[in-house]
């Protein structure tokens, strides 16, 4: 049991650093090739930060552990809003752009509802996976189009924020070093995912808990570590103006790219049925936590420390519910 826990934590470490190296190497290579910061931010960085969830769900799907694949995405989305955003707001109240309220959160809610709809038949098939993965391509182009259409000032702010973000990531000179970082990052993420999935399954067998529980808790928390670390550091530095947009974007990518790719590789069945397994409750809680930031920010576009405590309380309550169901 202790050995499996150790392997699981090692896997999380490999996922975290692998994703960091992958993003740093990819963004450095893109910059050296002359790609603009806004494009790098919307593609390389967005996909790179979702790499842990993507590879863990792919590995889980291939190994027939479908509930870990689904639970990982649903649990990560809950974790990103209730835990990560909540903890960040407790450190520093978060004020965001009105576009997050008017556009980004409604998109996240719409995609979450679509996931609920296609899961009602207790399977996410290849056709549904194709629509999800097609959605992430459209979402990326949509963001790029919107960024281009916004006013000069707003576009300048977005480009500046992307440039600031890329400076935080760091720039590696030399093509060979960039390619090496990308390769090492990919190896780290893939190997880390293997460690996490294998050890999580063994822990599940020892404790006698379900795949769904492991996916929604241990695996989901572990794959959300990059977002958690980034948001807490940003809160300490008082640079939280774009954090909620990043978290919302991560949730959208989790559903569209992670579950889309996983179900394309292999259809994802829901053992026990969508209703019988109780997964519908987890879906509804994910949608509820996705709605809360909109409710909190609809007037002044700010999530206060009080709101942060409310979000954290929701996460604690959700974990209590999962534990009581064991």
C-alpha positions in Angstrom: 0.0 0.0 0.0 2.7 2.5 1.0 4.8 1.5 -2.0 1.8 2.2 -4.3 1.2 5.5 -2.7 4.9 6.4 -3.2 4.7 5.4 -6.9 1.5 7.4 -7.3 3.2 10.6 -5.8 6.3 10.0 -8.0 3.9 9.7 -11.0 2.3 13.1 -10.0 5.8 14.6 -9.9 6.6 13.3 -13.3 3.3 14.6 -14.7 3.9 18.0 -13.2 7.5 18.5 -14.3 6.9 16.7 -17.6 4.1 19.1 -18.4 6.3 22.1 -17.4 9.2 20.9 -19.6 6.8 20.2 -22.5 5.3 23.7 -22.3 8.7 25.4 -21.9 10.2 23.4 -24.8 7.2 23.8 -27.1 6.7 27.5 -26.4 10.4 28.2 -26.9 10.5 26.3 -30.2 7.3 28.2 -31.3 8.8 31.6 -30.4 12.1 30.7 -32.2 10.0 29.9 -35.3 8.3 33.3 -35.1 4.9 32.3 -33.8 3.1 35.2 -32.1 2.6 35.0 -28.3 -1.3 35.0 -28.5 -1.2 31.9 -30.8 1.3 30.2 -28.4 -0.9 31.0 -25.5 -4.1 29.6 -27.1 -2.5 26.5 -28.5 0.8 25.3 -27.0 0.3 26.5 -23.5 -3.4 25.5 -23.4 -2.7 22.0 -24.6 0.4 21.6 -22.5 -1.3 22.5 -19.2 -4.0 19.9 -20.0 -1.3 17.2 -20.8 -1.6 15.4 -17.4 -5.3 15.0 -17.7 -5.1 14.1 -21.4 -2.4 11.3 -21.0 -3.9 9.9 -17.8 -7.3 9.6 -19.4 -5.9 8.1 -22.6 -3.9 5.5 -20.6 -7.0 4.7 -18.5 -9.1 4.3 -21.6 -6.6 2.1 -23.3 -6.4 -0.1 -20.2 -10.2 -0.4 -19.9 -10.4 1.7 -16.8 -13.1 4.0 -18.2 -14.3 5.4 -14.8 -10.8 6.6 -14.0 -10.8 8.4 -17.4 -14.2 10.1 -16.9 -13.7 10.7 -13.2 -10.3 12.3 -13.9 -11.9 15.0 -16.1 -15.1 15.6 -14.0 -13.0 15.6 -10.7 -10.4 17.9 -12.2 -13.0 20.4 -13.4 -14.6 20.4 -9.9 -11.1 20.7 -8.4 -10.1 23.6 -10.7 -13.1 25.8 -9.7 -13.9 24.7 -6.1 -10.4 24.1 -4.8 -7.9 26.0 -7.0 -10.0 29.1 -7.7 -11.3 29.0 -4.1 -7.9 28.8 -2.6 -6.5 31.5 -4.9 -9.4 33.9 -4.0 -8.7 33.3 -0.3 -5.1 34.5 -0.9 -6.2 37.4 -3.0 -9.6 38.6 -4.3 -9.9 38.0 -8.0 -11.2 40.6 -10.5 -11.6 39.4 -14.1 -12.6 40.8 -17.5 -16.3 41.0 -18.2 -15.8 38.6 -21.2 -15.3 35.8 -18.7 -18.8 36.3 -17.5 -20.4 37.0 -20.8 -18.6 34.4 -23.0 -16.1 32.1 -21.3 -18.2 30.7 -18.4 -21.3 30.3 -20.6 -19.2 28.3 -23.1 -17.9 26.1 -20.2 -21.5 25.5 -19.0 -22.7 24.7 -22.4 -20.0 22.2 -23.0 -20.6 20.6 -19.6 -24.3 20.2 -20.4 -23.4 18.7 -23.8 -21.2 16.2 -22.0 -24.1 15.3 -19.7 -26.3 14.8 -22.7 -24.0 12.5 -24.6 -23.4 10.4 -21.4 -27.1 9.6 -20.9 -26.7 6.4 -22.9 -24.0 5.2 -20.5 -21.2 5.5 -23.1 -19.1 8.1 -24.8 -18.6 6.6 -28.3 -16.2 7.5 -31.1 -18.8 9.7 -32.8 -19.3 11.7 -29.6 -15.6 11.8 -29.2 -15.2 13.2 -32.7 -17.7 16.0 -31.9 -15.8 16.8 -28.7 -12.4 16.9 -30.3 -13.8 18.9 -33.2 -15.1 21.3 -30.6 -11.6 22.0 -29.2 -10.4 22.9 -32.6 -13.3 25.3 -33.1 -12.8 26.7 -29.6 -9.1 27.4 -30.3 -9.9 29.2 -33.6 -12.8 31.0 -32.0 -10.5 32.4 -29.2 -8.0 33.5 -31.8 -10.7 35.2 -33.9 -12.1 37.0 -30.9 -8.7 38.1 -29.8 -8.1 39.5 -33.3 -11.5 41.3 -33.4 -11.2 43.0 -30.0 -10.2 46.6 -29.7 -6.6 47.6 -30.1 -6.3 48.2 -26.4 -7.9 44.9 -25.3 -5.9 43.0 -27.9 -2.8 44.7 -26.7 -3.6 43.7 -23.1 -4.2 40.1 -24.2 -0.9 40.0 -26.1 0.9 41.6 -23.2 -0.6 39.1 -20.8 0.5 36.2 -23.1 4.0 37.7 -23.4 4.1 38.0 -19.6 3.0 34.4 -19.2 5.6 33.2 -21.7 8.3 35.1 -19.8 7.1 33.3 -16.6 7.5 30.0 -18.4 10.9 30.9 -19.6 12.7 30.8 -22.9 15.2 28.1 -23.9 17.7 29.0 -26.6 19.0 26.4 -29.1 16.8 24.1 -31.2 18.5 21.0 -29.9 17.7 22.0 -26.3 14.1 22.9 -27.2 13.5 19.5 -28.9 15.2 17.7 -26.0 12.9 19.4 -23.5 9.8 18.5 -25.6 10.9 14.8 -25.8 11.8 14.7 -22.1 8.5 16.4 -21.2 6.5 13.9 -23.3 8.3 10.9 -21.7 7.7 12.4 -18.2 4.0 12.9 -18.8 3.5 9.5 -20.4 5.6 7.6 -17.8 3.9 9.6 -15.0 0.5 8.8 -16.3 1.4 5.1 -16.3 2.6 5.2 -12.7 -0.5 7.1 -11.6 -3.0 4.8 -13.3 -1.3 1.6 -12.3 -0.7 2.6 -8.7 -4.3 4.1 -8.4 -5.8 0.8 -9.6 -3.7 -1.1 -7.0 -4.7 1.3 -4.2 -8.3 0.9 -5.3 -8.0 -2.9 -5.0 -6.4 -2.7 -1.5 -8.9 -0.2 -0.2 -11.9 -1.8 -1.9 -13.1 1.5 -3.4 -14.5 2.1 -6.9 -12.6 3.3 -10.0 -14.9 6.3 -10.0 -13.9 7.3 -6.5 -10.2 7.1 -7.3 -10.7 9.0 -10.6 -12.7 11.8 -8.9 -10.3 12.2 -5.9 -6.7 11.1 -6.0 -6.2 11.1 -9.8 -8.2 14.3 -10.3 -6.3 16.2 -7.6 -3.0 15.0 -8.9 -3.6 16.1 -12.5 -4.8 19.5 -11.2 -1.5 20.2 -9.5 -0.1 22.4 -12.3 -3.2 24.6 -12.1 -3.1 24.7 -8.3 0.6 25.6 -8.1 0.3 28.2 -10.8 -2.8 29.9 -9.3 -1.5 30.0 -5.7 1.9 31.5 -6.9 -0.1 34.0 -9.0 -2.2 34.9 -6.0 0.8 35.5 -3.8 2.3 37.8 -6.5 -1.1 39.5 -6.8 -1.3 38.7 -10.5 -4.8 37.1 -10.5 -6.5 39.1 -13.2 -6.5 36.4 -15.8 -6.4 33.3 -13.6 -10.1 32.5 -13.8 -10.0 32.7 -17.5 -7.2 30.2 -17.5 -9.0 27.8 -15.2 -12.2 28.1 -17.3 -10.2 27.4 -20.4 -8.6 24.4 -18.8 -12.0 23.0 -17.9 -13.1 23.4 -21.5 -10.0 21.7 -22.8 -10.4 18.9 -20.3 -13.9 18.0 -21.6 -13.2 18.6 -25.3 -9.7 17.4 -25.9 -9.2 14.9 -23.0 -12.5 13.0 -23.2 -12.6 13.6 -27.0 -9.2 12.0 -27.6 -9.8 9.2 -25.1 -13.1 8.2 -26.6 -11.7 8.4 -30.1 -9.0 5.9 -29.2 -11.5 3.7 -27.4 -15.2 4.2 -26.7 -15.7 4.9 -23.0 -18.4 2.8 -21.3 -19.9 3.8 -18.0 -20.1 0.6 -15.9 -23.4 0.3 -14.0 -25.0 2.9 -16.3 -24.9 6.7 -16.1 -27.8 6.8 -13.6 -27.1 3.5 -11.7 -23.4 4.4 -11.1 -24.3 7.7 -9.5 -22.1 9.6 -12.0 -25.0 11.9 -12.8 -24.6 13.4 -9.4 -20.9 14.2 -10.1 -21.8 15.7 -13.4 -24.4 17.9 -11.8 -22.0 19.0 -9.1 -19.4 19.9 -11.8 -22.1 22.0 -13.6 -23.0 23.6 -10.2 -19.4 24.6 -9.4 -19.0 25.9 -13.0 -22.1 28.1 -12.4 -20.9 29.5 -9.1 -18.2 31.9 -10.4 -20.7 33.4 -12.8 -23.1 33.9 -9.9 -20.4 35.5 -7.7 -19.0 37.8 -10.4 -22.2 38.9 -12.3 -22.2 42.3 -10.7 -18.7 43.5 -10.0 -16.6 40.8 -11.9 -14.9 40.0 -8.6 -14.5 36.8 -6.5 -14.0 37.9 -2.9 -12.3 36.1 -0.1 -15.8 35.2 1.2 -16.6 33.7 -2.2 -13.3 31.8 -2.0 -14.3 30.2 1.3 -17.7 29.3 -0.2 -16.0 27.5 -3.1 -13.6 25.7 -0.7 -16.5 24.6 1.5 -18.2 23.2 -1.6 -15.1 21.1 -2.4 -14.9 19.9 1.2 -18.6 19.0 1.1 -18.2 17.1 -2.1 -15.2 15.1 -0.8 -17.3 14.3 2.3 -20.1 13.1 0.1 -17.7 10.8 -1.8 -16.2 9.4 1.3 -19.6 8.7 2.9 -20.5 6.7 -0.2 -17.6 4.3 0.1 
